[in-house]
Amino acid sequence: MVRRWAQDHLAQCGKRCGGRIKWKLNRYDAVQSADLSHEPGSGSIVTRRFEGLQDYSLIQGKMQQFVADRQAGAIDEIWLLQHRPVFTQGINGQPEHVLDAGDIPVVKSDRGGQITYHGPGQLVCYLMLDMQRRALGVKGLVKALEQAVINVLLGFGLQAERRCGAPGIYIDEAKIASLGLRIRRGCSYHGVSLNVDMDLEPFGRINPCGYVGMAVTQLSEWMPVVSLSINEVGTRMVDELTRLLST
């Protein structure tokens, strides 16, 4: 089993560090900042971290405005953040896949895909890329996003995989990361969300991504207690994405 393999792998790390490692994840430790991930040039990417929990509609509006206003030669950006609890319904979403939203709002999104949930403890990574400048197609971007998540999880000792016909990343048939993109004027926005350490209960109020009874999981369920922050997971994601997008 992947879970046992990961636990054994990290248990050995704990022994080398002199004992049991404590899991401690601060769900709200993102710091608003901007920094160049690459040297200036056509392959440059700016990383922006947003402090606190972000309203989905406001962030979606900022992404739309960013794409509408960007000029030729503008530097690409990756945004890292966490959302307030929200269900987002993609352009292919069907209302019957919202079983019981309860007190969580349902917001229409212009990304591809169907219904998903965002909330505290989930790392959201949005990519504003000039696809034409990078000679990058939609399939290539999806592949890079999926591979970045796989590589990040492998760095934590977890073996994750794609599933044919069901975009996203899975561990033992349970979904740990979701993808959704929009391409406009040759540029991308929206991106990928990775469940790190969150309340998974809201996923039971929907059919995630339109699949009845789809199992979901998160990073914290597959690891012994490890000291790490969602900021660190975000940094690893950016490192993998910038590497994959520059090759």
C-alpha positions in Angstrom: 0.0 0.0 0.0 1.2 3.5 -0.8 0.2 4.7 2.7 2.4 2.1 4.4 5.3 2.8 2.0 5.1 6.5 2.8 4.9 6.0 6.5 7.9 3.6 6.5 9.8 6.1 4.4 9.1 9.0 6.7 9.5 6.9 9.9 13.1 6.3 8.9 13.5 10.1 8.5 12.2 10.4 12.0 14.7 7.9 13.4 17.5 9.8 11.8 16.2 13.0 13.3 16.2 11.4 16.8 12.5 10.5 17.2 8.9 11.1 16.2 8.3 14.1 14.0 5.5 16.4 14.9 2.9 17.4 12.3 2.2 21.1 12.6 0.7 22.9 9.7 -0.3 26.6 9.9 -3.3 26.9 7.5 -3.1 30.7 7.3 0.6 31.5 7.0 0.7 32.7 3.4 2.4 36.1 3.2 1.6 38.6 0.5 4.7 39.1 -1.6 6.0 39.2 -5.1 9.4 37.8 -6.3 11.0 36.7 -9.5 11.3 33.0 -9.7 13.4 33.2 -12.9 15.8 35.8 -14.3 14.1 38.4 -16.5 13.2 37.2 -20.0 10.5 35.5 -21.9 10.5 32.6 -19.4 10.2 34.8 -16.3 7.6 34.0 -13.7 6.6 36.2 -10.8 5.2 34.3 -7.7 2.6 36.1 -5.6 1.5 34.9 -2.2 -1.8 36.2 -0.8 -2.2 36.7 2.9 -5.3 35.2 4.7 -8.3 33.5 3.1 -9.4 34.9 -0.2 -12.9 35.5 -1.6 -13.2 33.3 -4.8 -15.3 35.8 -6.8 -12.8 38.6 -6.1 -9.8 36.5 -7.1 -11.5 35.3 -10.2 -12.2 38.9 -11.1 -8.6 39.8 -10.6 -7.5 37.0 -12.8 -9.9 38.0 -15.6 -8.7 41.6 -15.3 -5.1 40.6 -15.3 -5.6 38.7 -18.6 -7.7 41.4 -20.2 -5.1 44.1 -19.3 -1.8 42.3 -20.0 0.3 43.5 -22.8 2.7 41.6 -25.1 5.9 40.9 -23.2 4.3 41.0 -19.7 5.8 38.7 -17.2 3.9 35.5 -16.4 2.6 35.1 -12.8 1.8 32.3 -10.4 -0.6 33.1 -7.5 -0.5 31.0 -4.3 -3.4 31.3 -1.9 -6.2 29.7 0.2 -9.9 30.4 -0.3 -12.7 31.0 2.1 -15.1 27.9 2.0 -16.8 27.9 -1.4 -18.1 25.5 -4.0 -17.2 26.5 -7.5 -19.2 25.3 -10.5 -17.2 25.1 -13.7 -18.6 25.8 -17.2 -19.5 22.1 -17.6 -21.1 21.8 -14.1 -24.5 20.3 -13.6 -26.7 21.6 -10.7 -27.6 18.0 -9.7 -24.0 17.5 -8.6 -24.6 19.9 -5.8 -26.2 17.6 -3.2 -26.5 19.9 -0.2 -24.4 23.0 -0.2 -25.8 24.1 3.2 -24.0 27.2 4.5 -21.3 27.2 1.8 -21.9 29.4 -1.2 -21.9 28.0 -4.7 -20.2 30.3 -7.2 -20.1 30.1 -11.0 -16.6 29.9 -12.4 -15.4 30.3 -16.0 -12.9 27.6 -15.7 -13.3 24.2 -17.3 -14.6 21.2 -15.4 -17.5 20.8 -13.0 -18.1 21.2 -9.2 -15.3 21.3 -6.6 -14.7 22.7 -3.2 -12.1 25.2 -2.0 -11.4 26.0 1.7 -8.8 26.6 4.4 -5.9 24.2 4.4 -6.0 23.7 0.6 -3.2 25.1 -1.5 -4.5 26.9 -4.6 -2.1 27.7 -7.4 -3.3 29.9 -10.2 -1.2 30.4 -13.4 -1.3 33.4 -15.6 0.8 32.3 -18.5 1.3 33.6 -22.1 0.7 30.3 -23.8 1.7 31.5 -27.2 5.0 32.9 -26.1 5.8 29.6 -24.4 4.6 27.6 -27.4 2.5 25.7 -24.9 -0.8 24.0 -25.7 -3.6 23.1 -23.2 -2.6 19.5 -23.1 1.0 20.5 -22.4 0.0 22.8 -19.5 -2.3 20.2 -18.0 0.5 17.6 -18.2 2.9 20.1 -16.5 0.4 20.8 -13.7 -0.2 17.2 -13.0 3.5 16.3 -13.1 4.3 19.2 -10.7 1.8 17.8 -8.2 3.1 14.2 -8.6 6.7 15.4 -8.1 5.8 17.5 -5.0 4.0 14.5 -3.4 6.9 12.2 -4.3 9.1 14.6 -2.4 7.0 13.7 0.7 7.4 10.0 0.0 4.0 9.6 -1.7 3.3 7.9 -5.0 0.5 9.6 -6.9 -0.9 9.1 -10.3 -3.1 10.4 -13.1 -6.4 8.7 -14.0 -7.5 8.2 -17.6 -10.7 10.3 -18.3 -10.7 11.9 -14.8 -8.3 14.9 -14.7 -6.5 15.5 -11.5 -4.1 13.5 -9.3 -4.9 10.5 -7.1 -3.5 8.4 -4.4 -5.0 4.9 -4.1 -8.1 6.0 -6.2 -8.7 9.0 -3.9 -8.4 12.5 -5.4 -5.9 14.8 -3.8 -5.6 17.5 -6.5 -8.0 19.1 -8.9 -7.4 21.0 -12.1 -9.4 23.6 -14.0 -8.2 26.1 -16.6 -9.4 28.9 -18.9 -7.5 30.1 -21.9 -8.3 33.6 -23.2 -6.4 35.8 -25.7 -3.8 33.0 -25.8 -3.2 33.3 -22.0 -4.1 30.9 -19.2 -5.7 31.5 -15.8 -7.1 29.4 -13.0 -5.0 26.3 -12.2 -4.7 23.6 -9.6 -5.7 23.0 -6.0 -3.9 20.5 -3.7 -5.5 19.3 -0.5 -2.9 19.7 2.3 -4.6 19.7 5.7 -8.2 20.7 5.6 -11.8 19.7 6.5 -12.9 17.3 3.8 -16.5 17.1 5.0 -17.8 19.6 2.4 -16.7 17.3 -0.4 -19.5 15.0 0.8 -22.0 17.7 -0.1 -21.2 17.4 -3.8 -20.3 14.9 -6.5 -16.7 16.1 -6.8 -15.9 16.9 -10.5 -19.2 15.3 -11.4 -18.4 11.8 -10.1 -20.8 10.2 -7.7 -19.1 8.9 -4.6 -15.6 10.0 -5.6 -13.2 9.6 -2.7 -11.0 12.5 -1.7 -7.9 12.7 0.4 -5.3 15.1 1.6 -1.6 15.2 2.3 -1.9 15.1 6.1 -3.8 11.7 5.9 -0.8 10.0 4.2 2.0 11.2 6.4 3.1 10.7 10.0 3.2 14.0 11.9 5.7 16.2 10.2 6.5 19.9 10.8 5.7 21.8 7.7 3.7 24.8 6.5 1.4 25.3 3.5 3.9 28.0 2.5 6.6 25.3 2.1 4.2 23.1 0.0 3.5 26.2 -2.2 7.2 26.9 -2.6 7.8 23.3 -3.8 4.9 23.6 -6.3 6.4 26.8 -7.7 9.8 25.2 -8.0 8.4 22.2 -9.9 6.2 24.3 -12.1 8.9 26.8 -13.1 11.3 23.9 -13.9 8.7 22.0 -16.0 7.5 25.1 -17.8 11.1 26.1 -18.7 12.0 22.7 -20.3 
